[in-house]
Amino acid sequence: MVESFPTGYRLAVAAETVDAVRFEALALAGREQLGRDPGRARALLGEALALWRGPALADAGGAGFAAPAVARLDGLRLQALEDRVEADLTAGATDRLVAELEELVAAHPLSERLGAQLLRALALQGRQADALGAYERLRARLADELGIDPSPELQAVHVAVLRGELAPKAPATTPTGPLQTVPDGPPPATARTNLRAPITSFVGRGDDLTRIMTAFAGARLVTLTGPGGAGKTRLAAEAGARLLERMPDGVWIVELGSVVDPVDLPQAVLSLFGARELRLLATPGTAAVPPLDRLVEALGGRELLLVVDNCEHLVAAAAALVDHLLARCPRLSVLATSREPLGIAGEVLHPVGPLAVPEEDVSPAEALASPAVRLLADRGAAARPGFAVDQATVGPVLRICRALDGMPLAIELAAARLDDRFRLLADGRRPVAGRHQTLRAVIDWSWELLGGAEQVLLRRLSVFAGGATLEAAERRWPGPTAATSWPCREGLRWPSGHRSWPSGR
């Protein structure tokens, strides 16, 4: 029956007779059954997809009013396809499923869920090499077209393939006779952290870890401050690992050292979570969602710790981002590292200084009680088997640690080889940031963070050997008066980790 309305006509039929309505109901029912009864989910989703016999609203798809409905139905259709594939994977992968997934990935090259499903299907077929190749192609597309890294979910599937956790299981003999294939288990659990597993021991800093853990009992933002090479990143990673059990939604670290433009900060954090893909891009008839809004949506009510590493070169933008997230995500906690504070409300500062070094000559046993000496001994033994701090080596070891002011990065580099105080061996075996490969690179990074007046002042201060009094340093100030030189003085004060200028040297 056709009914007349002031704005036109409509077909008066029951909702369940409209394909679009039936499709949505069946797709939703199938999704709800995925975790409980994959077989039932597969049947419901198959019935839903069978209702499609061409493009959505084919007769009216070109009309302006239909564009949003078409986009919505197309999105639901893709989601139903992904759900049906998920149900299929629980029964094991077949050649037909792999071929279907390859076609879907070609049509939707930036879909990480389809990409992960293809990896699993290939691995379950025993095609680990093809699965790894598919991952590399998707990773490259995400980097080239969106400028992001694979999501933690996709990375978890990649690691499972590398470890052989998704390899096809051997057939098992049943009491009734023929061989049957044992169905593979559920997909790997979603990762709760992207912290790297440490490959070296963590030396010293026990008191620092205790204070950081205690600080998070009453604060949501803790910032580790200190000079380059003091070990802020490693300390933050260790603290994050120990806080993992407190965070139901995990601990996630974002490295800002490679971010140049402050505009890219939200996207750098957003790349940690699976809240992106095509919805970041504008589609016909819709506007792109700003990355900052998508990031707030992704974090939402999650209870997690976000480790924001190396904020100093974008400190104002990083502070604004952290402040925005903490205000809108009530269960979020942030552990930041920076050579200067973020300077926002509620921030708890934790200065990270050098490791303690004995001031006097001591015995080998007493020297090894010092964190700096213990670090050099540990890394030295790893680089040169047989190396130990004994009566013959304790003197040179103490001199090296003192010469390097107990700075962990300098000591680690010196453990391999020390030519002079600044030209140290860079260990090419470690995939570390360029600024952490040599002591000179650390100093260059700090130098580039200074303003022009601060660089002039630092050059003038180089005439002093072994430090200077505050009065003597003020005579080298580039500004004509104390008032104009104060901002420069502040800039050099904060990155050093000191709360005030020393009264002496």
VENDAGI-V398698 format. One record per residue. N is the residue number from 1. RES is the residue in three letters. PSI is psi in whole degrees, 0 to 359 (NA if undefined). OMEGA is omega in radians with two decimals (none if undefined). D_LAST is the distance of its C-alpha to the last C-alpha in Angstrom with 1 decimal. Layout:
# VENDAGI-V398698
[[N & RES & PSI & OMEGA & D_LAST] [N & RES & PSI & OMEGA & D_LAST]]
This chain:
# VENDAGI-V398698
[[1 & MET & 136 & 3.11 & 94.1] [2 & VAL & 127 & 3.13 & 92.5] [3 & GLU & 145 & -3.14 & 91.3] [4 & SER & 136 & 3.08 & 91.0] [5 & PHE & 161 & 3.13 & 88.0] [6 & PRO & 330 & -3.10 & 87.2] [7 & THR & 1 & 3.12 & 84.6] [8 & GLY & 211 & -3.10 & 86.7] [9 & TYR & 157 & 3.04 & 88.2] [10 & ARG & 157 & 3.12 & 87.0] [11 & LEU & 117 & -3.09 & 88.5] [12 & ALA & 96 & 3.12 & 89.0] [13 & VAL & 161 & 3.09 & 88.5] [14 & ALA & 144 & -3.07 & 86.8] [15 & ALA & 323 & -3.07 & 83.1] [16 & GLU & 352 & 3.09 & 83.6] [17 & THR & 356 & 3.12 & 85.8] [18 & VAL & 124 & -3.07 & 83.1] [19 & ASP & 318 & -3.09 & 81.4] [20 & ALA & 318 & 3.14 & 78.0] [21 & VAL & 315 & 3.12 & 78.0] [22 & ARG & 318 & -3.14 & 79.4] [23 & PHE & 311 & -3.12 & 76.7] [24 & GLU & 318 & -3.13 & 73.9] [25 & ALA & 316 & 3.14 & 75.4] [26 & LEU & 320 & -3.14 & 76.0] [27 & ALA & 318 & 3.12 & 72.5] [28 & LEU & 317 & 3.12 & 70.9] [29 & ALA & 320 & 3.12 & 73.1] [30 & GLY & 319 & 3.13 & 72.3] [31 & ARG & 320 & 3.14 & 68.6] [32 & GLU & 335 & -3.12 & 68.9] [33 & GLN & 352 & -3.05 & 70.8] [34 & LEU & 313 & -3.08 & 68.3] [35 & GLY & 342 & -3.07 & 66.5] [36 & ARG & 313 & -3.06 & 69.7] [37 & ASP & 86 & -3.10 & 72.5] [38 & PRO & 326 & 3.13 & 71.7] [39 & GLY & 315 & 3.09 & 75.4] [40 & ARG & 320 & 3.11 & 76.3] [41 & ALA & 318 & 3.14 & 73.3] [42 & ARG & 319 & -3.13 & 74.6] [43 & ALA & 315 & -3.12 & 78.1] [44 & LEU & 317 & -3.13 & 76.9] [45 & LEU & 323 & 3.08 & 74.6] [46 & GLY & 320 & 3.10 & 77.3] [47 & GLU & 321 & 3.13 & 79.7] [48 & ALA & 314 & -3.10 & 77.3] [49 & LEU & 334 & 3.13 & 76.6] [50 & ALA & 343 & 3.12 & 80.3] [51 & LEU & 343 & -3.13 & 80.9] [52 & TRP & 128 & 3.11 & 79.2] [53 & ARG & 30 & -3.11 & 81.8] [54 & GLY & 190 & -3.14 & 79.8] [55 & PRO & 157 & 3.14 & 77.1] [56 & ALA & 136 & 3.10 & 76.3] [57 & LEU & 51 & -3.00 & 78.6] [58 & ALA & 321 & -3.06 & 80.2] [59 & ASP & 339 & -3.09 & 82.7] [60 & ALA & 11 & -3.06 & 80.3] [61 & GLY & 333 & -3.12 & 77.0] [62 & GLY & 349 & -3.12 & 77.0] [63 & ALA & 145 & -3.10 & 77.2] [64 & GLY & 320 & -3.10 & 74.1] [65 & PHE & 337 & -3.05 & 74.5] [66 & ALA & 345 & -3.03 & 74.6] [67 & ALA & 312 & 3.14 & 71.3] [68 & PRO & 320 & -3.14 & 69.1] [69 & ALA & 320 & 3.11 & 71.7] [70 & VAL & 314 & 3.14 & 72.0] [71 & ALA & 320 & -3.13 & 68.3] [72 & ARG & 315 & -3.14 & 68.2] [73 & LEU & 322 & 3.09 & 71.1] [74 & ASP & 320 & 3.10 & 69.8] [75 & GLY & 319 & 3.11 & 66.5] [76 & LEU & 325 & 3.11 & 68.4] [77 & ARG & 317 & 3.11 & 70.6] [78 & LEU & 319 & 3.12 & 67.6] [79 & GLN & 319 & 3.11 & 66.1] [80 & ALA & 322 & 3.08 & 69.5] [81 & LEU & 314 & 3.13 & 69.7] [82 & GLU & 320 & 3.11 & 66.3] [83 & ASP & 320 & 3.14 & 67.4] [84 & ARG & 321 & 3.07 & 70.6] [85 & VAL & 320 & 3.11 & 68.9] [86 & GLU & 317 & 3.10 & 66.7] [87 & ALA & 321 & 3.12 & 69.8] [88 & ASP & 321 & -3.08 & 71.4] [89 & LEU & 333 & 3.12 & 68.4] [90 & THR & 338 & 3.11 & 68.9] [91 & ALA & 3 & -3.11 & 72.3] [92 & GLY & 152 & -3.10 & 70.9] [93 & ALA & 144 & 3.05 & 70.5] [94 & THR & 165 & 3.09 & 73.6] [95 & ASP & 322 & -3.12 & 74.1] [96 & ARG & 320 & 3.13 & 75.3] [97 & LEU & 319 & 3.10 & 72.2] [98 & VAL & 315 & 3.14 & 69.9] [99 & ALA & 320 & 3.11 & 72.0] [100 & GLU & 318 & 3.14 & 71.8] [101 & LEU & 321 & 3.10 & 68.0] [102 & GLU & 322 & 3.10 & 67.6] [103 & GLU & 319 & 3.13 & 69.7] [104 & LEU & 319 & 3.13 & 67.7] [105 & VAL & 322 & 3.09 & 64.3] [106 & ALA & 324 & -3.14 & 65.8] [107 & ALA & 333 & -3.12 & 66.8] [108 & HIS & 72 & -2.96 & 63.5] [109 & PRO & 346 & -3.12 & 60.9] [110 & LEU & 8 & 3.12 & 57.8] [111 & SER & 112 & -3.12 & 59.1] [112 & GLU & 330 & 3.13 & 56.8] [113 & ARG & 315 & 3.08 & 59.2] [114 & LEU & 320 & 3.12 & 62.0] [115 & GLY & 317 & 3.12 & 59.8] [116 & ALA & 322 & 3.12 & 58.8] [117 & GLN & 323 & 3.08 & 62.5] [118 & LEU & 318 & 3.09 & 63.4] [119 & LEU & 314 & -3.12 & 60.9] [120 & ARG & 318 & -3.13 & 62.3] [121 & ALA & 317 & 3.13 & 65.9] [122 & LEU & 317 & -3.13 & 65.3] [123 & ALA & 320 & 3.12 & 63.6] [124 & LEU & 340 & 3.06 & 66.4] [125 & GLN & 0 & -3.11 & 68.8] [126 & GLY & 17 & -3.10 & 67.0] [127 & ARG & 63 & -3.09 & 65.6] [128 & GLN & 320 & -3.12 & 61.9] [129 & ALA & 317 & 3.11 & 61.3] [130 & ASP & 323 & 3.13 & 62.9] [131 & ALA & 316 & 3.13 & 60.8] [132 & LEU & 323 & 3.08 & 57.5] [133 & GLY & 320 & 3.11 & 58.7] [134 & ALA & 322 & 3.11 & 59.5] [135 & TYR & 315 & -3.12 & 56.0] [136 & GLU & 322 & 3.11 & 54.4] [137 & ARG & 318 & 3.12 & 56.6] [138 & LEU & 318 & 3.12 & 55.8] [139 & ARG & 317 & 3.13 & 52.1] [140 & ALA & 320 & 3.12 & 52.3] [141 & ARG & 318 & 3.12 & 54.4] [142 & LEU & 320 & -3.14 & 52.0] [143 & ALA & 316 & -3.07 & 49.1] [144 & ASP & 319 & -3.00 & 51.1] [145 & GLU & 329 & -3.11 & 52.9] [146 & LEU & 346 & -3.12 & 50.6] [147 & GLY & 33 & -3.09 & 47.2] [148 & ILE & 163 & 3.05 & 46.8] [149 & ASP & 162 & 3.07 & 46.7] [150 & PRO & 148 & -3.14 & 49.5] [151 & SER & 160 & 3.09 & 49.6] [152 & PRO & 324 & 3.14 & 48.7] [153 & GLU & 314 & 3.14 & 52.5] [154 & LEU & 320 & 3.10 & 53.3] [155 & GLN & 324 & 3.13 & 50.5] [156 & ALA & 320 & 3.09 & 51.9] [157 & VAL & 319 & 3.12 & 55.3] [158 & HIS & 314 & 3.12 & 53.9] [159 & VAL & 321 & 3.13 & 52.2] [160 & ALA & 322 & 3.09 & 55.5] [161 & VAL & 316 & -3.14 & 57.3] [162 & LEU & 323 & -3.11 & 54.9] [163 & ARG & 356 & -3.12 & 55.3] [164 & GLY & 17 & -3.10 & 59.1] [165 & GLU & 344 & -3.14 & 59.2] [166 & LEU & 14 & 3.13 & 61.7] [167 & ALA & 149 & 3.13 & 63.9] [168 & PRO & 139 & 3.12 & 67.7] [169 & LYS & 149 & -3.11 & 68.9] [170 & ALA & 146 & 3.09 & 71.7] [171 & PRO & 150 & 3.13 & 75.2] [172 & ALA & 145 & 3.12 & 76.4] [173 & THR & 131 & 3.13 & 79.9] [174 & THR & 158 & -3.14 & 81.6] [175 & PRO & 336 & -3.07 & 84.5] [176 & THR & 355 & 3.03 & 86.8] [177 & GLY & 273 & -2.95 & 86.5] [178 & PRO & 156 & 3.12 & 84.8] [179 & LEU & 138 & 3.08 & 81.2] [180 & GLN & 151 & 3.11 & 79.0] [181 & THR & 129 & 3.11 & 75.4] [182 & VAL & 121 & -3.12 & 73.0] [183 & PRO & 142 & 3.12 & 71.3] [184 & ASP & 155 & -3.12 & 67.6] [185 & GLY & 186 & -3.12 & 65.3] [186 & PRO & 162 & 3.12 & 63.4] [187 & PRO & 159 & -3.11 & 60.7] [188 & PRO & 148 & -3.12 & 57.3] [189 & ALA & 149 & 3.12 & 55.3] [190 & THR & 134 & -3.13 & 52.9] [191 & ALA & 145 & 3.10 & 49.4] [192 & ARG & 1 & 3.12 & 47.0] [193 & THR & 155 & 3.01 & 43.8] [194 & ASN & 15 & 3.07 & 42.6] [195 & LEU & 137 & 3.12 & 39.7] [196 & ARG & 143 & 3.04 & 39.9] [197 & ALA & 129 & -3.10 & 40.8] [198 & PRO & 143 & 3.11 & 37.9] [199 & ILE & 356 & 3.06 & 38.6] [200 & THR & 159 & -3.14 & 35.7] [201 & SER & 155 & 3.09 & 34.6] [202 & PHE & 118 & -3.00 & 31.9] [203 & VAL & 130 & 3.08 & 29.4] [204 & GLY & 196 & 3.05 & 27.2] [205 & ARG & 18 & 3.12 & 26.2] [206 & GLY & 319 & 3.12 & 29.0] [207 & ASP & 322 & 3.11 & 27.1] [208 & ASP & 315 & -3.14 & 26.1] [209 & LEU & 319 & 3.14 & 29.8] [210 & THR & 316 & -3.13 & 30.9] [211 & ARG & 323 & 3.12 & 28.7] [212 & ILE & 315 & 3.12 & 29.9] [213 & MET & 319 & 3.13 & 33.5] [214 & THR & 322 & -3.11 & 33.2] [215 & ALA & 323 & -3.11 & 31.7] [216 & PHE & 353 & 3.05 & 34.8] [217 & ALA & 336 & -3.13 & 37.1] [218 & GLY & 2 & -3.11 & 36.3] [219 & ALA & 158 & 3.12 & 34.7] [220 & ARG & 352 & 3.12 & 36.0] [221 & LEU & 120 & 3.05 & 32.8] [222 & VAL & 130 & -3.13 & 29.7] [223 & THR & 124 & 3.04 & 27.0] [224 & LEU & 118 & -3.13 & 24.7] [225 & THR & 155 & 3.12 & 21.4] [226 & GLY & 169 & -3.12 & 18.8] [227 & PRO & 164 & 3.09 & 17.9] [228 & GLY & 137 & 3.13 & 20.8] [229 & GLY & 3 & -3.13 & 21.9] [230 & ALA & 346 & 3.12 & 20.7] [231 & GLY & 26 & -3.11 & 24.4] [232 & LYS & 317 & -3.10 & 25.1] [233 & THR & 314 & -3.14 & 28.6] [234 & ARG & 320 & 3.11 & 29.7] [235 & LEU & 319 & 3.12 & 28.5] [236 & ALA & 319 & 3.13 & 30.4] [237 & ALA & 319 & 3.12 & 33.5] [238 & GLU & 318 & 3.11 & 33.5] [239 & ALA & 319 & 3.11 & 33.2] [240 & GLY & 319 & 3.13 & 36.0] [241 & ALA & 323 & -3.13 & 38.2] [242 & ARG & 337 & 3.11 & 37.9] [243 & LEU & 355 & -3.05 & 38.6] [244 & LEU & 321 & -3.11 & 41.7] [245 & GLU & 341 & 3.11 & 44.1] [246 & ARG & 344 & -2.99 & 43.1] [247 & MET & 102 & -3.11 & 43.9] [248 & PRO & 328 & -3.11 & 47.7] [249 & ASP & 12 & 2.93 & 47.2] [250 & GLY & 181 & 3.12 & 44.5] [251 & VAL & 127 & -3.04 & 40.9] [252 & TRP & 131 & -3.12 & 40.4] [253 & ILE & 135 & 3.07 & 37.4] [254 & VAL & 127 & -3.11 & 37.2] [255 & GLU & 118 & -3.09 & 34.9] [256 & LEU & 358 & -3.08 & 33.8] [257 & GLY & 329 & -3.11 & 32.0] [258 & SER & 356 & -3.14 & 35.3] [259 & VAL & 124 & -3.08 & 36.2] [260 & VAL & 316 & -3.07 & 35.7] [261 & ASP & 126 & 3.11 & 37.7] [262 & PRO & 333 & -3.14 & 36.9] [263 & VAL & 334 & -3.07 & 40.7] [264 & ASP & 357 & -3.08 & 40.9] [265 & LEU & 310 & 3.14 & 38.7] [266 & PRO & 321 & -3.13 & 41.7] [267 & GLN & 326 & 3.11 & 43.7] [268 & ALA & 320 & 3.10 & 41.1] [269 & VAL & 321 & -3.11 & 41.1] [270 & LEU & 331 & -3.11 & 44.9] [271 & SER & 347 & 3.10 & 45.4] [272 & LEU & 338 & -2.97 & 44.6] [273 & PHE & 160 & -3.10 & 47.7] [274 & GLY & 36 & -3.08 & 51.4] [275 & ALA & 41 & 3.12 & 51.7] [276 & ARG & 237 & -2.99 & 52.2] [277 & GLU & 219 & -2.97 & 54.7] [278 & LEU & 339 & -3.08 & 57.3] [279 & ARG & 347 & 3.04 & 56.7] [280 & LEU & 338 & -3.07 & 53.6] [281 & LEU & 150 & 3.12 & 55.8] [282 & ALA & 134 & 3.05 & 58.3] [283 & THR & 159 & -3.10 & 61.9] [284 & PRO & 128 & 3.11 & 64.9] [285 & GLY & 359 & 3.13 & 65.4] [286 & THR & 163 & 3.12 & 62.0] [287 & ALA & 147 & 3.11 & 58.4] [288 & ALA & 140 & 3.10 & 55.4] [289 & VAL & 127 & 3.14 & 53.3] [290 & PRO & 140 & -3.12 & 49.7] [291 & PRO & 324 & -3.13 & 47.4] [292 & LEU & 319 & 3.09 & 45.3] [293 & ASP & 320 & 3.11 & 48.6] [294 & ARG & 325 & 3.13 & 49.7] [295 & LEU & 315 & 3.09 & 46.3] [296 & VAL & 319 & 3.11 & 46.8] [297 & GLU & 320 & -3.11 & 50.4] [298 & ALA & 320 & -3.12 & 49.3] [299 & LEU & 314 & 3.06 & 46.9] [300 & GLY & 236 & -3.13 & 49.1] [301 & GLY & 15 & -3.14 & 49.3] [302 & ARG & 141 & 3.06 & 47.9] [303 & GLU & 99 & -3.06 & 45.5] [304 & LEU & 166 & 3.06 & 42.9] [305 & LEU & 126 & 3.08 & 39.2] [306 & LEU & 118 & 3.09 & 38.0] [307 & VAL & 113 & -3.10 & 34.8] [308 & VAL & 107 & -2.97 & 33.4] [309 & ASP & 136 & 3.06 & 31.0] [310 & ASN & 68 & -3.12 & 28.6] [311 & CYS & 349 & -2.87 & 28.8] [312 & GLU & 326 & -3.07 & 25.8] [313 & HIS & 348 & 3.09 & 27.8] [314 & LEU & 42 & -2.92 & 30.5] [315 & VAL & 320 & -3.12 & 28.6] [316 & ALA & 315 & 3.14 & 30.8] [317 & ALA & 320 & 3.13 & 34.0] [318 & ALA & 319 & 3.11 & 33.0] [319 & ALA & 317 & 3.14 & 32.1] [320 & ALA & 319 & -3.14 & 35.5] [321 & LEU & 312 & -3.13 & 37.4] [322 & VAL & 317 & 3.13 & 35.9] [323 & ASP & 318 & 3.13 & 36.6] [324 & HIS & 316 & -3.10 & 40.1] [325 & LEU & 317 & -3.13 & 40.9] [326 & LEU & 326 & -3.12 & 39.7] [327 & ALA & 332 & -3.04 & 41.7] [328 & ARG & 350 & 3.14 & 44.9] [329 & CYS & 89 & -2.94 & 44.7] [330 & PRO & 342 & -3.11 & 44.5] [331 & ARG & 9 & -3.14 & 44.3] [332 & LEU & 139 & 2.98 & 41.6] [333 & SER & 150 & -3.08 & 38.1] [334 & VAL & 132 & 2.99 & 35.2] [335 & LEU & 112 & -3.06 & 32.2] [336 & ALA & 153 & 2.98 & 29.9] [337 & THR & 136 & -3.09 & 27.1] [338 & SER & 155 & 3.07 & 24.7] [339 & ARG & 353 & 3.02 & 21.3] [340 & GLU & 156 & -3.09 & 21.5] [341 & PRO & 156 & 3.03 & 23.8] [342 & LEU & 331 & 3.04 & 27.4] [343 & GLY & 38 & 3.11 & 27.3] [344 & ILE & 161 & -3.07 & 30.8] [345 & ALA & 140 & 3.09 & 32.5] [346 & GLY & 1 & -3.10 & 32.6] [347 & GLU & 131 & 3.03 & 29.6] [348 & VAL & 121 & -3.10 & 27.8] [349 & LEU & 138 & 3.07 & 24.3] [350 & HIS & 98 & 3.12 & 23.3] [351 & PRO & 137 & 3.11 & 19.8] [352 & VAL & 110 & -3.10 & 20.2] [353 & GLY & 189 & 3.12 & 17.2] [354 & PRO & 165 & 3.07 & 17.4] [355 & LEU & 149 & -3.10 & 19.8] [356 & ALA & 139 & 3.10 & 19.0] [357 & VAL & 135 & 3.09 & 19.0] [358 & PRO & 135 & -3.13 & 19.9] [359 & GLU & 333 & -3.14 & 17.3] [360 & GLU & 163 & 3.04 & 20.2] [361 & ASP & 130 & -3.06 & 23.3] [362 & VAL & 174 & 3.12 & 26.0] [363 & SER & 164 & 3.11 & 29.5] [364 & PRO & 319 & -3.12 & 30.6] [365 & ALA & 318 & 3.12 & 31.7] [366 & GLU & 324 & 3.12 & 28.4] [367 & ALA & 320 & -3.11 & 26.5] [368 & LEU & 349 & 3.03 & 28.8] [369 & ALA & 346 & 3.12 & 27.8] [370 & SER & 132 & 3.13 & 24.5] [371 & PRO & 322 & -3.11 & 24.8] [372 & ALA & 314 & 3.13 & 23.0] [373 & VAL & 319 & 3.14 & 25.3] [374 & ARG & 324 & 3.10 & 28.3] [375 & LEU & 314 & 3.13 & 27.7] [376 & LEU & 320 & 3.13 & 27.6] [377 & ALA & 318 & -3.11 & 30.7] [378 & ASP & 311 & -3.11 & 32.5] [379 & ARG & 326 & 3.10 & 32.1] [380 & GLY & 320 & 3.11 & 32.6] [381 & ALA & 327 & 3.12 & 35.8] [382 & ALA & 323 & -3.12 & 37.0] [383 & ALA & 326 & -3.12 & 36.4] [384 & ARG & 93 & -3.14 & 37.7] [385 & PRO & 135 & -3.12 & 40.3] [386 & GLY & 344 & 3.14 & 40.0] [387 & PHE & 137 & 3.11 & 36.3] [388 & ALA & 155 & 3.07 & 34.9] [389 & VAL & 107 & 3.14 & 32.0] [390 & ASP & 192 & -3.09 & 33.8] [391 & GLN & 328 & -3.11 & 33.4] [392 & ALA & 332 & -3.03 & 33.6] [393 & THR & 348 & -3.02 & 31.0] [394 & VAL & 322 & 3.14 & 28.5] [395 & GLY & 304 & 3.10 & 26.3] [396 & PRO & 323 & 3.14 & 26.1] [397 & VAL & 315 & 3.12 & 25.7] [398 & LEU & 319 & 3.14 & 22.6] [399 & ARG & 321 & 3.12 & 21.1] [400 & ILE & 313 & -3.10 & 21.9] [401 & CYS & 321 & 3.11 & 20.4] [402 & ARG & 317 & -3.14 & 17.1] [403 & ALA & 329 & -3.14 & 17.1] [404 & LEU & 11 & 3.04 & 17.8] [405 & ASP & 24 & 3.10 & 15.1] [406 & GLY & 18 & -3.12 & 18.1] [407 & MET & 123 & -3.03 & 19.1] [408 & PRO & 315 & -3.10 & 22.9] [409 & LEU & 316 & 3.13 & 24.2] [410 & ALA & 321 & 3.14 & 22.6] [411 & ILE & 319 & 3.12 & 24.0] [412 & GLU & 319 & 3.11 & 27.4] [413 & LEU & 320 & -3.14 & 27.7] [414 & ALA & 335 & 3.13 & 26.6] [415 & ALA & 333 & 3.09 & 29.3] [416 & ALA & 309 & 3.09 & 31.9] [417 & ARG & 139 & 3.11 & 30.5] [418 & LEU & 112 & 3.09 & 27.2] [419 & ASP & 310 & 2.99 & 27.7] [420 & ASP & 187 & -2.97 & 24.1] [421 & ARG & 337 & -3.07 & 20.9] [422 & PHE & 334 & -3.13 & 22.3] [423 & ARG & 92 & -3.06 & 26.1] [424 & LEU & 155 & 3.12 & 27.2] [425 & LEU & 134 & 3.01 & 30.7] [426 & ALA & 122 & -3.10 & 31.8] [427 & ASP & 103 & -3.09 & 34.3] [428 & GLY & 351 & -3.13 & 37.3] [429 & ARG & 346 & -3.05 & 39.0] [430 & ARG & 129 & 3.13 & 36.8] [431 & PRO & 67 & -3.09 & 37.6] [432 & VAL & 164 & 3.10 & 34.0] [433 & ALA & 150 & -3.10 & 32.7] [434 & GLY & 322 & -3.10 & 31.9] [435 & ARG & 350 & 3.14 & 28.2] [436 & HIS & 7 & -3.07 & 28.0] [437 & GLN & 334 & 3.07 & 29.9] [438 & THR & 157 & 3.11 & 27.2] [439 & LEU & 325 & 3.09 & 23.4] [440 & ARG & 322 & 3.13 & 23.9] [441 & ALA & 323 & 3.08 & 26.0] [442 & VAL & 315 & -3.13 & 23.3] [443 & ILE & 320 & 3.09 & 20.9] [444 & ASP & 319 & 3.12 & 23.9] [445 & TRP & 316 & 3.13 & 24.7] [446 & SER & 320 & -3.12 & 21.3] [447 & TRP & 318 & -3.12 & 21.5] [448 & GLU & 338 & 3.12 & 25.0] [449 & LEU & 347 & -3.12 & 24.0] [450 & LEU & 151 & 3.02 & 21.9] [451 & GLY & 175 & -3.10 & 23.8] [452 & GLY & 314 & -3.13 & 24.4] [453 & ALA & 323 & 3.13 & 21.9] [454 & GLU & 324 & 3.10 & 19.1] [455 & GLN & 321 & 3.10 & 20.1] [456 & VAL & 315 & -3.14 & 20.1] [457 & LEU & 316 & -3.11 & 16.6] [458 & LEU & 322 & 3.07 & 15.4] [459 & ARG & 319 & -3.13 & 17.5] [460 & ARG & 326 & 3.13 & 16.0] [461 & LEU & 345 & -3.10 & 12.4] [462 & SER & 348 & 3.13 & 13.8] [463 & VAL & 342 & -3.14 & 14.1] [464 & PHE & 132 & 3.09 & 10.5] [465 & ALA & 121 & 3.09 & 10.6] [466 & GLY & 19 & 3.08 & 8.1] [467 & GLY & 177 & -3.10 & 5.4] [468 & ALA & 158 & 3.04 & 4.9] [469 & THR & 162 & 3.14 & 4.9] [470 & LEU & 321 & -3.13 & 7.4] [471 & GLU & 319 & 3.13 & 10.1] [472 & ALA & 322 & 3.14 & 9.8] [473 & ALA & 323 & -3.12 & 9.8] [474 & GLU & 333 & 3.11 & 12.7] [475 & ARG & 342 & 3.13 & 14.7] [476 & ARG & 5 & -3.09 & 15.0] [477 & TRP & 138 & 3.13 & 16.4] [478 & PRO & 336 & -3.09 & 19.9] [479 & GLY & 153 & -3.12 & 21.6] [480 & PRO & 336 & -3.12 & 23.3] [481 & THR & 165 & 3.12 & 22.2] [482 & ALA & 326 & -3.11 & 19.7] [483 & ALA & 317 & -3.11 & 22.5] [484 & THR & 338 & -3.12 & 23.2] [485 & SER & 349 & -3.07 & 19.7] [486 & TRP & 316 & 3.11 & 19.1] [487 & PRO & 323 & 3.12 & 20.9] [488 & CYS & 318 & 3.12 & 18.8] [489 & ARG & 318 & 3.09 & 15.5] [490 & GLU & 318 & -3.10 & 17.3] [491 & GLY & 324 & 3.13 & 18.5] [492 & LEU & 341 & -3.12 & 15.2] [493 & ARG & 310 & -2.99 & 13.9] [494 & TRP & 312 & -3.10 & 16.9] [495 & PRO & 338 & -3.13 & 17.5] [496 & SER & 345 & -3.14 & 14.2] [497 & GLY & 359 & 3.14 & 15.7] [498 & HIS & 142 & 3.09 & 13.2] [499 & ARG & 339 & 3.11 & 15.2] [500 & SER & 164 & 3.13 & 12.8] [501 & TRP & 139 & 3.13 & 9.6] [502 & PRO & 147 & -3.13 & 6.7] [503 & SER & 337 & 3.12 & 6.9] [504 & GLY & 232 & -3.11 & 3.8] [505 & ARG & NA & none & 0.0]]
